[in-house]
Amino acid sequence: MGCATYVSKSMTVALEHAPEDPAGNRWVFVCDALIGKYCQGTRGHVEPPIRQERTLLRYDSTVDVEDNPTKYALFSDYQILVRYLIKFEKKASLQPGIFKLLS
């Protein structure tokens, strides 16, 4: 996908894209997002495609798969409101790659 801020409804998808910090933890923001009208995104987008040629009106966001999106690309900072920051701590007693949600 292109140059944007990416969000997902799935915590599993979000964790796949959250790198580990030096302590082995992962951090994920929980946000409200204004998705609006979307279309299929492509690599290299720096803004959403035009949806109405006559008025040059653009889509609000793009997605990975239009029929059943799991990732949304948002191109404006006003489209996201951060609500929480969640820390996932890696526990030695769990299988590698498994994280425990801390309360």
N, C-alpha and C positions, 0 to 999 in steps of 0.2 A: 504494500500500500504506500501511500505518499507521505508528505510532510504535514503532520497533523497531531492532535492529541487523541489517543485511542482509549475507548472505554468498552466494557463488556457487561452483560447482565450476569455472566457466569464468573464466580470467584475462581474456579478452576482455570479458566482461560486467563484471567488476570494474573494469577500466580505463575503461569507459564512464562509470562513476560516480565515478572518482577525479579531482578537479579538479586543474588544473595549479597548481604553486606559482609564486612570482614568477620563478624561474629557468627555468620551462617544464618542470620535471620532474613526474612523477606518482609517488605512493607507494601501495603496496598491502600490506596485512597478509596473510600466509599463516597460516591458523588451523586448529585442530581444532574441529569444531562438533558439538554434540549436537543432532541434528535431531529425533529421536523420531517420534511420530505427528503428521502434518501434515494441513492442509486448505487449501482456497482462501482466500487472504487478501483483505481489502477495505480501501480507504482509510479511515483513521480508527481502526483497531484499536489499542488500547493494551495489550491482552493477547489471547491466542488465544481463540477461541470455545469454548464448552462442548461436549464431545463425548459426555458421559454425564449426562443430565438428573437421574437419580436421585441420583447422588453428587456432582454439580457438577464432575466431573473435566473438565479442559480439554485441548485439544490442546497439544502441546509447541511447535509452530511453525506458521507459515503459509507458503504458497508463491504464486508468481505464476500458475502453471498446474499444476493438480493432476496431470494425466496425465504431464507431462514437465517438471518444474520446472527453472528456470534460476536463480531467486532465492528465497532462503529468509529469512524474517523470524523472528528470535529475540528473545524478550521478557525473558530473564533473563541477567544477566551470567555466571552459572556455566555457561552453555551454550557459551561460547567460550573457547578457550585459544590465545592468540597464540603462534606459533612463530617467524615471521620477518617482517621488514619489508623489502620489495623496492623499490628505487628504479629507476624507468624514466626514463632521460635522453633528452631530445629532441635528436636530432642534426641539424645543418643539412644534412648530405649526404643525409638520408633525405627521403622525401616528407612533406609536411605531415600531421601527425596520426599519423605512424608513430614508434613508440618502440623503443628498443633496450634489452634486458635487460642490466643491468650485472652482472658476476660478482662 
